[in-house]
Amino acid sequence: MTSIPTNQALQAYAQAAQALSRGSDAAAQSSSANPADGFDDMLQSQISGIVDQGQAVEARGMDLVQGRADVVDVVTAVAETEVLLETMVTVRDRVISAYQEILRMPI
């Protein structure tokens, strides 16, 4: 197993955190620009962003296989996508939990 130097791992983590904060800033700006947009619109835009990010990772992976990309760039892109996907799964779990809690409420 190849070990990744600590400074490269820290840089990848910092880049993933910046990408995540840019995504949340963009979502906040878009939701404040048009308050009529609902939760489903915000969720749909986030899902399409994750799909786009996944396609970019696939392209970078193919570039790596063909020798046109750096391993660090590919690992960073995978880490960013992983963070986005984990965030989306967490939101999904919270929504399901809230729905189940609503179902348990007495009428």
N, CA, C and O atoms as CSV, one atom per row, in Angstrom:
chain,resi,resn,atom,element,x,y,z
A,1,MET,N,N,0.845,-1.173,0.000
A,1,MET,CA,C,0.000,0.000,0.000
A,1,MET,C,C,0.888,1.233,0.000
A,1,MET,O,O,1.832,1.318,0.786
A,2,THR,N,N,0.600,2.175,-0.861
A,2,THR,CA,C,1.354,3.416,-0.969
A,2,THR,C,C,0.799,4.423,0.019
A,2,THR,O,O,-0.411,4.631,0.103
A,3,SER,N,N,1.704,5.048,0.769
A,3,SER,CA,C,1.227,6.055,1.716
A,3,SER,C,C,1.293,7.430,1.063
A,3,SER,O,O,2.202,7.722,0.286
A,4,ILE,N,N,0.336,8.247,1.384
A,4,ILE,CA,C,0.260,9.607,0.855
A,4,ILE,C,C,0.919,10.536,1.862
A,4,ILE,O,O,0.594,10.484,3.048
A,5,PRO,N,N,1.839,11.384,1.414
A,5,PRO,CA,C,2.464,12.327,2.347
A,5,PRO,C,C,1.416,13.197,3.032
A,5,PRO,O,O,0.385,13.533,2.450
A,6,THR,N,N,1.701,13.549,4.272
A,6,THR,CA,C,0.751,14.300,5.087
A,6,THR,C,C,0.390,15.637,4.457
A,6,THR,O,O,-0.774,16.038,4.476
A,7,ASN,N,N,1.381,16.333,3.896
A,7,ASN,CA,C,1.084,17.648,3.329
A,7,ASN,C,C,0.150,17.539,2.120
A,7,ASN,O,O,-0.689,18.417,1.916
A,8,GLN,N,N,0.277,16.491,1.325
A,8,GLN,CA,C,-0.634,16.316,0.191
A,8,GLN,C,C,-2.046,15.995,0.677
A,8,GLN,O,O,-3.028,16.473,0.110
A,9,ALA,N,N,-2.141,15.187,1.726
A,9,ALA,CA,C,-3.455,14.868,2.278
A,9,ALA,C,C,-4.116,16.117,2.850
A,9,ALA,O,O,-5.317,16.323,2.675
A,10,LEU,N,N,-3.338,16.944,3.530
A,10,LEU,CA,C,-3.886,18.185,4.086
A,10,LEU,C,C,-4.327,19.137,2.983
A,10,LEU,O,O,-5.361,19.794,3.103
A,11,GLN,N,N,-3.545,19.215,1.910
A,11,GLN,CA,C,-3.924,20.068,0.790
A,11,GLN,C,C,-5.210,19.567,0.140
A,11,GLN,O,O,-6.085,20.358,-0.212
A,12,ALA,N,N,-5.318,18.251,-0.016
A,12,ALA,CA,C,-6.528,17.679,-0.615
A,12,ALA,C,C,-7.733,17.958,0.271
A,12,ALA,O,O,-8.809,18.290,-0.228
A,13,TYR,N,N,-7.561,17.826,1.585
A,13,TYR,CA,C,-8.657,18.104,2.505
A,13,TYR,C,C,-9.061,19.572,2.440
A,13,TYR,O,O,-10.249,19.892,2.439
A,14,ALA,N,N,-8.070,20.470,2.385
A,14,ALA,CA,C,-8.362,21.902,2.321
A,14,ALA,C,C,-9.097,22.248,1.029
A,14,ALA,O,O,-10.029,23.052,1.041
A,15,GLN,N,N,-8.682,21.643,-0.084
A,15,GLN,CA,C,-9.352,21.899,-1.347
A,15,GLN,C,C,-10.781,21.372,-1.330
A,15,GLN,O,O,-11.687,22.009,-1.868
A,16,ALA,N,N,-10.987,20.207,-0.710
A,16,ALA,CA,C,-12.337,19.657,-0.619
A,16,ALA,C,C,-13.214,20.550,0.252
A,16,ALA,O,O,-14.383,20.773,-0.065
A,17,ALA,N,N,-12.658,21.057,1.341
A,17,ALA,CA,C,-13.430,21.946,2.214
A,17,ALA,C,C,-13.778,23.243,1.496
A,17,ALA,O,O,-14.884,23.761,1.652
A,18,GLN,N,N,-12.836,23.776,0.705
A,18,GLN,CA,C,-13.121,24.991,-0.052
A,18,GLN,C,C,-14.204,24.741,-1.093
A,18,GLN,O,O,-15.089,25.574,-1.287
A,19,ALA,N,N,-14.132,23.596,-1.763
A,19,ALA,CA,C,-15.150,23.278,-2.774
A,19,ALA,C,C,-16.516,23.141,-2.126
A,19,ALA,O,O,-17.520,23.584,-2.684
A,20,LEU,N,N,-16.556,22.530,-0.956
A,20,LEU,CA,C,-17.828,22.375,-0.254
A,20,LEU,C,C,-18.370,23.726,0.179
A,20,LEU,O,O,-19.570,23.977,0.069
A,21,SER,N,N,-17.498,24.601,0.673
A,21,SER,CA,C,-17.977,25.917,1.106
A,21,SER,C,C,-18.415,26.759,-0.083
A,21,SER,O,O,-19.361,27.539,0.027
A,22,ARG,N,N,-17.735,26.610,-1.225
A,22,ARG,CA,C,-18.174,27.328,-2.428
A,22,ARG,C,C,-19.544,26.836,-2.860
A,22,ARG,O,O,-20.384,27.625,-3.292
A,23,GLY,N,N,-19.772,25.536,-2.744
A,23,GLY,CA,C,-21.076,24.993,-3.112
A,23,GLY,C,C,-22.172,25.481,-2.196
A,23,GLY,O,O,-23.266,25.796,-2.664
A,24,SER,N,N,-21.907,25.552,-0.887
A,24,SER,CA,C,-22.934,26.029,0.041
A,24,SER,C,C,-23.148,27.526,-0.106
A,24,SER,O,O,-24.269,28.004,0.066
A,25,ASP,N,N,-22.079,28.289,-0.426
A,25,ASP,CA,C,-22.241,29.726,-0.665
A,25,ASP,C,C,-23.096,29.968,-1.894
A,25,ASP,O,O,-23.955,30.849,-1.891
A,26,ALA,N,N,-22.868,29.192,-2.947
A,26,ALA,CA,C,-23.655,29.342,-4.169
A,26,ALA,C,C,-25.110,28.975,-3.916
A,26,ALA,O,O,-26.016,29.625,-4.438
A,27,ALA,N,N,-25.339,27.939,-3.118
A,27,ALA,CA,C,-26.712,27.549,-2.797
A,27,ALA,C,C,-27.395,28.626,-1.969
A,27,ALA,O,O,-28.579,28.901,-2.161
A,28,ALA,N,N,-26.653,29.240,-1.045
A,28,ALA,CA,C,-27.233,30.307,-0.225
A,28,ALA,C,C,-27.566,31.519,-1.073
A,28,ALA,O,O,-28.603,32.152,-0.876
A,29,GLN,N,N,-26.691,31.847,-2.018
A,29,GLN,CA,C,-26.960,32.990,-2.880
A,29,GLN,C,C,-28.149,32.726,-3.784
A,29,GLN,O,O,-28.969,33.617,-4.005
A,30,SER,N,N,-28.252,31.512,-4.308
A,30,SER,CA,C,-29.372,31.218,-5.201
A,30,SER,C,C,-30.687,31.171,-4.438
A,30,SER,O,O,-31.724,31.564,-4.971
A,31,SER,N,N,-30.658,30.695,-3.191
A,31,SER,CA,C,-31.907,30.652,-2.432
A,31,SER,C,C,-32.314,32.040,-1.958
A,31,SER,O,O,-33.506,32.324,-1.838
A,32,SER,N,N,-31.339,32.913,-1.685
A,32,SER,CA,C,-31.700,34.262,-1.266
A,32,SER,C,C,-32.126,35.115,-2.454
A,32,SER,O,O,-32.861,36.088,-2.287
A,33,ALA,N,N,-31.668,34.758,-3.658
A,33,ALA,CA,C,-32.030,35.535,-4.838
A,33,ALA,C,C,-33.499,35.346,-5.185
A,33,ALA,O,O,-34.162,36.297,-5.600
A,34,ASN,N,N,-34.013,34.143,-5.020
A,34,ASN,CA,C,-35.400,33.868,-5.349
A,34,ASN,C,C,-36.028,33.065,-4.210
A,34,ASN,O,O,-35.944,31.837,-4.210
A,35,PRO,N,N,-36.656,33.732,-3.240
A,35,PRO,CA,C,-37.196,33.023,-2.087
A,35,PRO,C,C,-38.355,32.097,-2.438
A,35,PRO,O,O,-38.747,31.276,-1.608
A,36,ALA,N,N,-38.909,32.203,-3.634
A,36,ALA,CA,C,-40.020,31.338,-4.016
A,36,ALA,C,C,-39.550,29.921,-4.326
A,36,ALA,O,O,-40.349,28.985,-4.326
A,37,ASP,N,N,-38.243,29.761,-4.592
A,37,ASP,CA,C,-37.715,28.427,-4.844
A,37,ASP,C,C,-37.867,27.587,-3.589
A,37,ASP,O,O,-37.622,28.054,-2.476
A,38,GLY,N,N,-38.271,26.354,-3.782
A,38,GLY,CA,C,-38.523,25.490,-2.652
A,38,GLY,C,C,-37.348,24.572,-2.359
A,38,GLY,O,O,-36.307,24.609,-3.015
A,39,PHE,N,N,-37.564,23.754,-1.353
A,39,PHE,CA,C,-36.555,22.786,-0.941
A,39,PHE,C,C,-36.247,21.814,-2.065
A,39,PHE,O,O,-35.098,21.412,-2.247
A,40,ASP,N,N,-37.270,21.435,-2.818
A,40,ASP,CA,C,-37.054,20.471,-3.896
A,40,ASP,C,C,-36.172,21.050,-4.996
A,40,ASP,O,O,-35.369,20.324,-5.583
A,41,ASP,N,N,-36.304,22.349,-5.288
A,41,ASP,CA,C,-35.441,22.981,-6.280
A,41,ASP,C,C,-33.987,23.005,-5.814
A,41,ASP,O,O,-33.070,22.730,-6.587
A,42,MET,N,N,-33.791,23.337,-4.535
A,42,MET,CA,C,-32.444,23.357,-3.975
A,42,MET,C,C,-31.843,21.965,-3.991
A,42,MET,O,O,-30.670,21.791,-4.322
A,43,LEU,N,N,-32.642,20.978,-3.635
A,43,LEU,CA,C,-32.167,19.604,-3.614
A,43,LEU,C,C,-31.822,19.119,-5.019
A,43,LEU,O,O,-30.814,18.441,-5.219
A,44,GLN,N,N,-32.651,19.466,-5.977
A,44,GLN,CA,C,-32.402,19.068,-7.364
A,44,GLN,C,C,-31.111,19.701,-7.898
A,44,GLN,O,O,-30.347,19.047,-8.607
A,45,SER,N,N,-30.869,20.963,-7.560
A,45,SER,CA,C,-29.643,21.615,-8.024
A,45,SER,C,C,-28.407,20.981,-7.383
A,45,SER,O,O,-27.369,20.846,-8.031
A,46,GLN,N,N,-28.521,20.592,-6.111
A,46,GLN,CA,C,-27.401,19.933,-5.454
A,46,GLN,C,C,-27.129,18.557,-6.062
A,46,GLN,O,O,-25.975,18.167,-6.241
A,47,ILE,N,N,-28.193,17.830,-6.375
A,47,ILE,CA,C,-28.024,16.509,-6.987
A,47,ILE,C,C,-27.369,16.640,-8.353
A,47,ILE,O,O,-26.474,15.865,-8.691
A,48,SER,N,N,-27.808,17.614,-9.139
A,48,SER,CA,C,-27.195,17.793,-10.459
A,48,SER,C,C,-25.734,18.221,-10.317
A,48,SER,O,O,-24.904,17.858,-11.150
A,49,GLY,N,N,-25.416,18.978,-9.289
A,49,GLY,CA,C,-24.025,19.349,-9.032
A,49,GLY,C,C,-23.169,18.148,-8.691
A,49,GLY,O,O,-22.020,18.055,-9.122
A,50,ILE,N,N,-23.726,17.226,-7.916
A,50,ILE,CA,C,-22.991,16.011,-7.569
A,50,ILE,C,C,-22.789,15.139,-8.806
A,50,ILE,O,O,-21.721,14.554,-8.988
A,51,VAL,N,N,-23.799,15.054,-9.645
A,51,VAL,CA,C,-23.672,14.277,-10.886
A,51,VAL,C,C,-22.596,14.892,-11.777
A,51,VAL,O,O,-21.772,14.171,-12.340
A,52,ASP,N,N,-22.598,16.209,-11.906
A,52,ASP,CA,C,-21.579,16.888,-12.717
A,52,ASP,C,C,-20.183,16.642,-12.151
A,52,ASP,O,O,-19.235,16.397,-12.897
A,53,GLN,N,N,-20.068,16.709,-10.829
A,53,GLN,CA,C,-18.781,16.462,-10.180
A,53,GLN,C,C,-18.328,15.027,-10.425
A,53,GLN,O,O,-17.146,14.782,-10.666
A,54,GLY,N,N,-19.260,14.079,-10.364
A,54,GLY,CA,C,-18.918,12.684,-10.634
A,54,GLY,C,C,-18.438,12.468,-12.059
A,54,GLY,O,O,-17.508,11.698,-12.299
A,55,GLN,N,N,-19.069,13.143,-12.993
A,55,GLN,CA,C,-18.635,13.030,-14.381
A,55,GLN,C,C,-17.247,13.649,-14.572
A,55,GLN,O,O,-16.445,13.145,-15.358
A,56,ALA,N,N,-16.968,14.736,-13.857
A,56,ALA,CA,C,-15.640,15.347,-13.939
A,56,ALA,C,C,-14.582,14.407,-13.364
A,56,ALA,O,O,-13.472,14.323,-13.889
A,57,VAL,N,N,-14.927,13.702,-12.288
A,57,VAL,CA,C,-13.988,12.749,-11.694
A,57,VAL,C,C,-13.715,11.607,-12.660
A,57,VAL,O,O,-12.575,11.166,-12.804
A,58,GLU,N,N,-14.762,11.130,-13.322
A,58,GLU,CA,C,-14.567,10.066,-14.305
A,58,GLU,C,C,-13.650,10.518,-15.427
A,58,GLU,O,O,-12.793,9.759,-15.880
A,59,ALA,N,N,-13.828,11.756,-15.878
A,59,ALA,CA,C,-12.976,12.286,-16.944
A,59,ALA,C,C,-11.529,12.397,-16.472
A,59,ALA,O,O,-10.605,12.067,-17.215
A,60,ARG,N,N,-11.334,12.858,-15.249
A,60,ARG,CA,C,-9.973,12.951,-14.708
A,60,ARG,C,C,-9.360,11.571,-14.542
A,60,ARG,O,O,-8.162,11.392,-14.761
A,61,GLY,N,N,-10.170,10.596,-14.159
A,61,GLY,CA,C,-9.672,9.224,-14.044
A,61,GLY,C,C,-9.216,8.677,-15.387
A,61,GLY,O,O,-8.188,8.005,-15.480
A,62,MET,N,N,-9.986,8.968,-16.420
A,62,MET,CA,C,-9.588,8.531,-17.756
A,62,MET,C,C,-8.316,9.250,-18.203
A,62,MET,O,O,-7.458,8.654,-18.854
A,63,ASP,N,N,-8.199,10.533,-17.851
A,63,ASP,CA,C,-6.981,11.268,-18.170
A,63,ASP,C,C,-5.777,10.663,-17.455
A,63,ASP,O,O,-4.682,10.602,-18.014
A,64,LEU,N,N,-5.986,10.215,-16.212
A,64,LEU,CA,C,-4.902,9.583,-15.463
A,64,LEU,C,C,-4.474,8.293,-16.135
A,64,LEU,O,O,-3.280,8.023,-16.263
A,65,VAL,N,N,-5.443,7.491,-16.566
A,65,VAL,CA,C,-5.127,6.226,-17.230
A,65,VAL,C,C,-4.340,6.481,-18.511
A,65,VAL,O,O,-3.444,5.711,-18.857
A,66,GLN,N,N,-4.671,7.548,-19.205
A,66,GLN,CA,C,-3.998,7.873,-20.455
A,66,GLN,C,C,-2.703,8.660,-20.237
A,66,GLN,O,O,-2.005,8.989,-21.196
A,67,GLY,N,N,-2.386,8.959,-18.976
A,67,GLY,CA,C,-1.138,9.642,-18.662
A,67,GLY,C,C,-1.179,11.149,-18.817
A,67,GLY,O,O,-0.130,11.788,-18.894
A,68,ARG,N,N,-2.369,11.732,-18.864
A,68,ARG,CA,C,-2.488,13.176,-19.053
A,68,ARG,C,C,-2.865,13.914,-17.775
A,68,ARG,O,O,-3.077,15.126,-17.808
A,69,ALA,N,N,-2.952,13.209,-16.651
A,69,ALA,CA,C,-3.360,13.864,-15.402
A,69,ALA,C,C,-2.436,13.430,-14.269
A,69,ALA,O,O,-1.764,12.401,-14.341
A,70,ASP,N,N,-2.427,14.244,-13.231
A,70,ASP,CA,C,-1.620,13.960,-12.049
A,70,ASP,C,C,-2.458,13.175,-11.040
A,70,ASP,O,O,-3.663,13.392,-10.916
A,71,VAL,N,N,-1.810,12.269,-10.330
A,71,VAL,CA,C,-2.515,11.436,-9.352
A,71,VAL,C,C,-3.136,12.299,-8.259
A,71,VAL,O,O,-4.243,12.016,-7.801
A,72,VAL,N,N,-2.440,13.339,-7.843
A,72,VAL,CA,C,-2.935,14.209,-6.772
A,72,VAL,C,C,-4.239,14.897,-7.199
A,72,VAL,O,O,-5.165,15.030,-6.399
A,73,ASP,N,N,-4.303,15.328,-8.449
A,73,ASP,CA,C,-5.525,15.965,-8.942
A,73,ASP,C,C,-6.706,15.002,-8.925
A,73,ASP,O,O,-7.820,15.379,-8.561
A,74,VAL,N,N,-6.455,13.766,-9.318
A,74,VAL,CA,C,-7.525,12.768,-9.352
A,74,VAL,C,C,-7.980,12.439,-7.931
A,74,VAL,O,O,-9.178,12.351,-7.665
A,75,VAL,N,N,-7.026,12.260,-7.023
A,75,VAL,CA,C,-7.374,11.956,-5.627
A,75,VAL,C,C,-8.149,13.114,-5.011
A,75,VAL,O,O,-9.104,12.894,-4.266
A,76,THR,N,N,-7.747,14.339,-5.313
A,76,THR,CA,C,-8.460,15.513,-4.803
A,76,THR,C,C,-9.884,15.559,-5.333
A,76,THR,O,O,-10.824,15.837,-4.588
A,77,ALA,N,N,-10.041,15.285,-6.624
A,77,ALA,CA,C,-11.384,15.295,-7.215
A,77,ALA,C,C,-12.254,14.203,-6.608
A,77,ALA,O,O,-13.439,14.423,-6.358
A,78,VAL,N,N,-11.679,13.032,-6.369
A,78,VAL,CA,C,-12.434,11.946,-5.748
A,78,VAL,C,C,-12.831,12.321,-4.326
A,78,VAL,O,O,-13.954,12.048,-3.903
A,79,ALA,N,N,-11.916,12.947,-3.585
A,79,ALA,CA,C,-12.217,13.359,-2.207
A,79,ALA,C,C,-13.328,14.409,-2.179
A,79,ALA,O,O,-14.210,14.360,-1.321
A,80,GLU,N,N,-13.285,15.357,-3.115
A,80,GLU,CA,C,-14.336,16.377,-3.173
A,80,GLU,C,C,-15.692,15.740,-3.465
A,80,GLU,O,O,-16.699,16.091,-2.850
A,81,THR,N,N,-15.708,14.813,-4.397
A,81,THR,CA,C,-16.956,14.140,-4.735
A,81,THR,C,C,-17.457,13.304,-3.566
A,81,THR,O,O,-18.658,13.237,-3.308
A,82,GLU,N,N,-16.529,12.668,-2.865
A,82,GLU,CA,C,-16.911,11.858,-1.706
A,82,GLU,C,C,-17.547,12.718,-0.620
A,82,GLU,O,O,-18.537,12.320,-0.006
A,83,VAL,N,N,-16.980,13.894,-0.384
A,83,VAL,CA,C,-17.539,14.805,0.621
A,83,VAL,C,C,-18.943,15.244,0.211
A,83,VAL,O,O,-19.856,15.268,1.036
A,84,LEU,N,N,-19.111,15.589,-1.056
A,84,LEU,CA,C,-20.432,16.000,-1.538
A,84,LEU,C,C,-21.452,14.873,-1.410
A,84,LEU,O,O,-22.590,15.095,-0.998
A,85,LEU,N,N,-21.032,13.669,-1.767
A,85,LEU,CA,C,-21.946,12.534,-1.691
A,85,LEU,C,C,-22.305,12.194,-0.248
A,85,LEU,O,O,-23.459,11.885,0.049
A,86,GLU,N,N,-21.319,12.251,0.650
A,86,GLU,CA,C,-21.604,11.993,2.060
A,86,GLU,C,C,-22.554,13.053,2.627
A,86,GLU,O,O,-23.434,12.734,3.427
A,87,THR,N,N,-22.380,14.288,2.221
A,87,THR,CA,C,-23.285,15.352,2.659
A,87,THR,C,C,-24.698,15.083,2.173
A,87,THR,O,O,-25.663,15.249,2.919
A,88,MET,N,N,-24.812,14.669,0.920
A,88,MET,CA,C,-26.134,14.378,0.358
A,88,MET,C,C,-26.791,13.200,1.077
A,88,MET,O,O,-27.994,13.226,1.335
A,89,VAL,N,N,-26.019,12.182,1.398
A,89,VAL,CA,C,-26.565,11.028,2.122
A,89,VAL,C,C,-27.008,11.450,3.521
A,89,VAL,O,O,-28.037,10.985,4.013
A,90,THR,N,N,-26.245,12.321,4.157
A,90,THR,CA,C,-26.616,12.810,5.484
A,90,THR,C,C,-27.920,13.599,5.428
A,90,THR,O,O,-28.786,13.436,6.288
A,91,VAL,N,N,-28.058,14.448,4.421
A,91,VAL,CA,C,-29.308,15.204,4.263
A,91,VAL,C,C,-30.466,14.243,4.031
A,91,VAL,O,O,-31.535,14.408,4.618
A,92,ARG,N,N,-30.267,13.249,3.186
A,92,ARG,CA,C,-31.323,12.263,2.927
A,92,ARG,C,C,-31.731,11.551,4.210
A,92,ARG,O,O,-32.918,11.370,4.478
A,93,ASP,N,N,-30.733,11.146,5.006
A,93,ASP,CA,C,-31.033,10.463,6.264
A,93,ASP,C,C,-31.797,11.360,7.227
A,93,ASP,O,O,-32.700,10.898,7.924
A,94,ARG,N,N,-31.439,12.635,7.269
A,94,ARG,CA,C,-32.144,13.571,8.155
A,94,ARG,C,C,-33.579,13.790,7.695
A,94,ARG,O,O,-34.488,13.880,8.520
A,95,VAL,N,N,-33.788,13.874,6.392
A,95,VAL,CA,C,-35.145,14.053,5.870
A,95,VAL,C,C,-35.996,12.830,6.194
A,95,VAL,O,O,-37.146,12.968,6.610
A,96,ILE,N,N,-35.447,11.651,6.010
A,96,ILE,CA,C,-36.183,10.418,6.328
A,96,ILE,C,C,-36.481,10.354,7.816
A,96,ILE,O,O,-37.583,9.975,8.212
A,97,SER,N,N,-35.517,10.721,8.640
A,97,SER,CA,C,-35.723,10.721,10.084
A,97,SER,C,C,-36.824,11.706,10.482
A,97,SER,O,O,-37.664,11.393,11.325
A,98,ALA,N,N,-36.818,12.887,9.880
A,98,ALA,CA,C,-37.858,13.882,10.177
A,98,ALA,C,C,-39.224,13.374,9.733
A,98,ALA,O,O,-40.214,13.568,10.439
A,99,TYR,N,N,-39.290,12.729,8.577
A,99,TYR,CA,C,-40.557,12.181,8.087
A,99,TYR,C,C,-41.074,11.101,9.029
A,99,TYR,O,O,-42.267,11.060,9.328
A,100,GLN,N,N,-40.186,10.227,9.497
A,100,GLN,CA,C,-40.600,9.187,10.433
A,100,GLN,C,C,-41.075,9.780,11.750
A,100,GLN,O,O,-42.020,9.278,12.358
A,101,GLU,N,N,-40.423,10.844,12.187
A,101,GLU,CA,C,-40.845,11.522,13.418
A,101,GLU,C,C,-42.227,12.135,13.250
A,101,GLU,O,O,-43.042,12.087,14.172
A,102,ILE,N,N,-42.498,12.708,12.092
A,102,ILE,CA,C,-43.817,13.268,11.816
A,102,ILE,C,C,-44.880,12.182,11.832
A,102,ILE,O,O,-45.980,12.388,12.343
A,103,LEU,N,N,-44.549,11.025,11.269
A,103,LEU,CA,C,-45.503,9.918,11.256
A,103,LEU,C,C,-45.827,9.423,12.673
A,103,LEU,O,O,-46.931,8.941,12.925
A,104,ARG,N,N,-44.875,9.542,13.583
A,104,ARG,CA,C,-45.086,9.095,14.967
A,104,ARG,C,C,-45.874,10.102,15.804
A,104,ARG,O,O,-46.307,9.778,16.910
A,105,MET,N,N,-46.065,11.313,15.293
A,105,MET,CA,C,-46.782,12.336,16.066
A,105,MET,C,C,-48.252,11.988,16.212
A,105,MET,O,O,-48.882,11.556,15.248
A,106,PRO,N,N,-48.806,12.169,17.401
A,106,PRO,CA,C,-50.249,11.941,17.555
A,106,PRO,C,C,-51.033,13.075,16.901
A,106,PRO,O,O,-50.625,14.236,16.909
A,107,ILE,N,N,-52.137,12.702,16.355
A,107,ILE,CA,C,-52.973,13.699,15.649
A,107,ILE,C,C,-53.996,14.284,16.605
A,107,ILE,O,O,-54.792,15.136,16.211
